[in-house]
């Protein structure tokens, strides 16, 4: 088997145009995924029952770890509201400048992951656990702040009913996997602390269910199976033989 040829760095203007289009599609998808209130809350009840049937840990047991003090709640809220987009953008810029071949791979992976996630948001509107009083969870964002959400409103980028899958988890996993792929230090696996901390935060703040993370991970796994990473072996093409010569 031979290795795939190294990719040249994409053109900056072309990438900016492409990312602008992708962002526009993302925003449009979030606007369209406003869902239906009755469907969103009915699906929340379904997800909650599925988790209990699967004997997953109760989200309240995780949230209890930050309810001992306002500082912990605010720290978790700040992480939830401020790290998601900036961390991904910094990661993409760094990959573009330092590892162009891996950048193209990551950008394609993010595109497939986000596109399939938006389709699921449209098909399965889901109210987050903080919005369902019967689940016994507290909306820490509204309690102590900050929160990216206002009243129950699906207008704008931060659609409250697009909970499954969690793109916070999906994007954090892409960042960690990308960094692990391009670094060679034995400590590179510590990048997985980013999605692990993100998972803790989105559950502790009652913005997501466990299954939101499970579905995001499954979609990312599918995307990684479909998109060949840099350095992956390329199968040789069948040898050509002169006419009349047996293969």
RODO-2510 file (C-alpha; in nm, 4 decimals, decimal comma):
residues 247
     n   res          X          Y          Z
     1     x     0,0000     0,0000     0,0000
     2     x     0,1128     0,3534    -0,0674
     3     x     0,0575     0,6628     0,1433
     4     x    -0,1717     0,9401     0,0284
     5     x     0,0186     1,2402    -0,1096
     6     x     0,0485     1,5331     0,1310
     7     x    -0,2157     1,7993     0,0868
     8     x    -0,1180     2,1558     0,0126
     9     x    -0,2468     2,4342     0,2334
    10     x    -0,5933     2,5477     0,1217
    11     x    -0,6323     2,9039     0,0008
    12     x    -0,7281     3,1421     0,2785
    13     x    -0,9991     3,3284     0,0867
    14     x    -1,1531     3,0055    -0,0373
    15     x    -1,1598     2,8658     0,3151
    16     x    -1,3118     3,1851     0,4548
    17     x    -1,5826     3,1738     0,1887
    18     x    -1,6507     2,8068     0,2564
    19     x    -1,6664     2,8537     0,6333
    20     x    -1,8987     3,1527     0,5873
    21     x    -2,1344     2,9394     0,3789
    22     x    -2,1172     2,6549     0,6291
    23     x    -2,1878     2,8948     0,9138
    24     x    -2,4867     3,0308     0,7225
    25     x    -2,6201     2,6783     0,6743
    26     x    -2,5588     2,6081     1,0434
    27     x    -2,7467     2,9204     1,1486
    28     x    -3,0323     2,8471     0,9100
    29     x    -3,0541     2,4934     1,0434
    30     x    -3,0722     2,6201     1,4000
    31     x    -3,3482     2,8616     1,3016
    32     x    -3,5447     2,5896     1,1242
    33     x    -3,4978     2,3446     1,4107
    34     x    -3,7368     2,5398     1,6295
    35     x    -3,9387     2,2253     1,6778
    36     x    -4,2724     2,2024     1,8427
    37     x    -4,3126     2,2641     2,2139
    38     x    -4,5300     1,9603     2,2716
    39     x    -4,2972     1,7373     2,0663
    40     x    -3,9877     1,8741     2,2417
    41     x    -4,1229     1,7998     2,5888
    42     x    -4,2680     1,4642     2,4853
    43     x    -3,9280     1,3665     2,3491
    44     x    -3,7675     1,4803     2,6743
    45     x    -3,9870     1,2365     2,8639
    46     x    -3,8912     0,9611     2,6198
    47     x    -3,5183     1,0289     2,6520
    48     x    -3,5461     1,0403     3,0305
    49     x    -3,7237     0,7045     3,0385
    50     x    -3,4716     0,5511     2,7970
    51     x    -3,1857     0,6594     3,0217
    52     x    -3,3487     0,5172     3,3315
    53     x    -3,4229     0,1921     3,1477
    54     x    -3,0554     0,1751     3,0489
    55     x    -2,9579     0,2406     3,4143
    56     x    -2,7523     0,5473     3,3220
    57     x    -2,6485     0,7666     3,6161
    58     x    -2,9034     1,0264     3,7169
    59     x    -2,8031     1,3703     3,5860
    60     x    -2,8935     1,5166     3,9260
    61     x    -2,6064     1,3232     4,0847
    62     x    -2,3647     1,5109     3,8580
    63     x    -2,5308     1,8462     3,9107
    64     x    -2,5103     1,7983     4,2866
    65     x    -2,1303     1,8306     4,2580
    66     x    -2,1564     2,1996     4,1657
    67     x    -2,4508     2,2995     4,3828
    68     x    -2,2363     2,3401     4,6941
    69     x    -2,1290     2,6895     4,5963
    70     x    -2,2159     2,9691     4,3598
    71     x    -1,8560     2,9886     4,2339
    72     x    -1,8690     2,6350     4,0946
    73     x    -2,2023     2,6991     3,9272
    74     x    -2,0785     3,0209     3,7668
    75     x    -1,7583     2,8526     3,6521
    76     x    -1,9575     2,5758     3,4843
    77     x    -2,1929     2,8289     3,3251
    78     x    -1,9028     3,0382     3,1954
    79     x    -1,7405     2,7291     3,0435
    80     x    -2,0680     2,6310     2,8769
    81     x    -2,1336     2,9744     2,7290
    82     x    -1,7815     3,0817     2,6273
    83     x    -1,5592     2,7827     2,5405
    84     x    -1,7563     2,5990     2,2697
    85     x    -1,7137     2,8325     1,9701
    86     x    -1,3814     3,0059     2,0556
    87     x    -1,1990     2,6793     2,1292
    88     x    -1,3130     2,5300     1,7985
    89     x    -1,2183     2,8426     1,6010
    90     x    -0,8708     2,8645     1,7601
    91     x    -0,8215     2,4943     1,6908
    92     x    -0,9193     2,5318     1,3229
    93     x    -0,6915     2,8347     1,2723
    94     x    -0,3988     2,6500     1,4319
    95     x    -0,4615     2,3385     1,2222
    96     x    -0,4858     2,5503     0,9059
    97     x    -0,1526     2,7186     0,9701
    98     x     0,0429     2,4226     1,1090
    99     x    -0,1179     2,1058     0,9715
   100     x    -0,3021     2,1825     0,6447
   101     x    -0,3647     1,8176     0,5512
   102     x    -0,5197     1,7444     0,8891
   103     x    -0,7085     2,0746     0,8720
   104     x    -0,8935     1,9596     0,5586
   105     x    -0,9716     1,6281     0,7273
   106     x    -1,1011     1,8038     1,0407
   107     x    -1,3059     2,0557     0,8440
   108     x    -1,4726     1,7789     0,6467
   109     x    -1,5391     1,5819     0,9637
   110     x    -1,6924     1,8841     1,1363
   111     x    -1,9089     1,9520     0,8310
   112     x    -2,0477     1,5982     0,8197
   113     x    -2,0982     1,5862     1,1964
   114     x    -2,2727     1,9231     1,2139
   115     x    -2,4863     1,8560     0,9062
   116     x    -2,6160     1,5242     1,0353
   117     x    -2,6691     1,6786     1,3787
   118     x    -2,8838     1,9563     1,2317
   119     x    -3,0953     1,6981     1,0490
   120     x    -3,1533     1,5185     1,3775
   121     x    -3,2379     1,8484     1,5474
   122     x    -3,5077     1,8967     1,2848
   123     x    -3,6421     1,5446     1,3185
   124     x    -3,6210     1,5153     1,6964
   125     x    -3,6739     1,8457     1,8829
   126     x    -3,5771     1,7954     2,2449
   127     x    -3,6249     2,0111     2,5522
   128     x    -3,3137     2,0070     2,7741
   129     x    -3,3487     1,8638     3,1258
   130     x    -3,3287     2,2080     3,2876
   131     x    -3,6629     2,2942     3,1269
   132     x    -3,8553     1,9973     3,2674
   133     x    -3,9506     2,0549     3,6346
   134     x    -4,0350     1,6907     3,6909
   135     x    -3,6741     1,5838     3,6386
   136     x    -3,5593     1,7630     3,9540
   137     x    -3,2757     1,9600     3,7911
   138     x    -3,1887     2,3270     3,8320
   139     x    -3,1228     2,5736     3,5504
   140     x    -2,7928     2,7014     3,6899
   141     x    -2,7614     2,9531     3,4089
   142     x    -3,0800     3,1305     3,5109
   143     x    -3,0087     3,0834     3,8813
   144     x    -2,6635     3,2424     3,9047
   145     x    -2,5701     3,3205     3,5404
   146     x    -2,4397     3,3632     3,2873
   147     x    -2,6770     3,1981     3,0422
   148     x    -2,6899     3,2184     2,6614
   149     x    -3,0670     3,1724     2,6730
   150     x    -3,3511     3,4069     2,7527
   151     x    -3,7116     3,3105     2,7790
   152     x    -3,8418     2,9976     2,6086
   153     x    -3,7769     3,1110     2,2549
   154     x    -3,6400     2,9182     1,9622
   155     x    -3,5396     3,2192     1,7579
   156     x    -3,1724     3,2844     1,7006
   157     x    -2,8567     3,0780     1,7021
   158     x    -2,8974     2,9299     2,0495
   159     x    -3,1958     2,7055     1,9885
   160     x    -3,2988     2,5607     2,3206
   161     x    -3,4727     2,2600     2,1669
   162     x    -3,1755     2,1386     1,9596
   163     x    -3,0343     1,9292     2,2418
   164     x    -2,9761     1,5966     2,0673
   165     x    -2,7066     1,5435     1,9655
   166     x    -2,4886     1,7743     2,1703
   167     x    -2,2597     1,9697     1,9381
   168     x    -2,0734     2,0875     2,2473
   169     x    -1,9623     1,7267     2,2912
   170     x    -1,9207     1,6526     1,9210
   171     x    -1,7008     1,9531     1,8501
   172     x    -1,4970     1,9020     2,1667
   173     x    -1,4279     1,5443     2,0558
   174     x    -1,3179     1,6644     1,7112
   175     x    -1,0772     1,9109     1,8734
   176     x    -0,9302     1,6419     2,0973
   177     x    -0,9016     1,3819     1,8200
   178     x    -0,7415     1,6325     1,5844
   179     x    -0,4841     1,7394     1,8415
   180     x    -0,4043     1,3786     1,9289
   181     x    -0,3571     1,3018     1,5589
   182     x    -0,0999     1,5766     1,4997
   183     x     0,0996     1,5605     1,8222
   184     x     0,3514     1,2929     1,9126
   185     x     0,4091     1,3491     2,2829
   186     x     0,3064     1,0657     2,5169
   187     x     0,0890     1,3245     2,6940
   188     x    -0,1241     1,3890     2,3849
   189     x    -0,4063     1,1709     2,5165
   190     x    -0,4666     1,4332     2,7831
   191     x    -0,6463     1,6325     2,5130
   192     x    -0,9404     1,4033     2,5883
   193     x    -0,9802     1,6036     2,9079
   194     x    -1,1467     1,8726     2,6946
   195     x    -1,4483     1,6612     2,5864
   196     x    -1,4553     1,4969     2,9305
   197     x    -1,4822     1,8363     3,1023
   198     x    -1,7343     1,9496     2,8425
   199     x    -1,9476     1,6429     2,9152
   200     x    -1,9365     1,7147     3,2872
   201     x    -2,0348     2,0787     3,2305
   202     x    -2,3252     2,0200     2,9922
   203     x    -2,4737     1,7598     3,2270
   204     x    -2,4042     1,9518     3,5493
   205     x    -2,5686     2,2660     3,4106
   206     x    -2,8686     2,0547     3,2985
   207     x    -2,8318     2,1593     2,9366
   208     x    -2,7966     1,8051     2,8036
   209     x    -2,8785     1,4436     2,8734
   210     x    -2,6262     1,1595     2,8683
   211     x    -2,7854     1,0322     2,5477
   212     x    -2,7143     1,3654     2,3757
   213     x    -2,3445     1,2877     2,4180
   214     x    -2,3867     0,9235     2,3162
   215     x    -2,5586     1,0199     1,9905
   216     x    -2,2983     1,2893     1,9161
   217     x    -2,0208     1,0341     1,9656
   218     x    -2,1964     0,7850     1,7374
   219     x    -2,2387     1,0439     1,4612
   220     x    -1,8743     1,1464     1,4903
   221     x    -1,7646     0,7836     1,4722
   222     x    -1,9643     0,7446     1,1511
   223     x    -1,8080     1,0612     1,0063
   224     x    -1,4574     0,9373     1,0894
   225     x    -1,5308     0,6066     0,9177
   226     x    -1,6450     0,7885     0,6047
   227     x    -1,3650     1,0453     0,5838
   228     x    -1,0119     0,9133     0,5348
   229     x    -0,7553     1,0715     0,7608
   230     x    -0,4195     1,2036     0,6315
   231     x    -0,1581     0,9330     0,6046
   232     x    -0,4150     0,6555     0,5684
   233     x    -0,3015     0,3939     0,3160
   234     x    -0,4369     0,4229    -0,0370
   235     x    -0,5318     0,0983    -0,2054
   236     x    -0,3324     0,0499    -0,5294
   237     x    -0,5314     0,0738    -0,8498
   238     x    -0,5572    -0,2405    -1,0635
   239     x    -0,2566    -0,2841    -1,2901
   240     x    -0,3153    -0,2203    -1,6573
   241     x    -0,2155    -0,4949    -1,8985
   242     x    -0,1600    -0,4762    -2,2708
   243     x    -0,4530    -0,5944    -2,4827
   244     x    -0,4485    -0,9675    -2,5131
   245     x    -0,2148    -1,0150    -2,2156
   246     x    -0,3668    -1,2094    -1,9270
   247     x    -0,4058    -1,0199    -1,5982
***
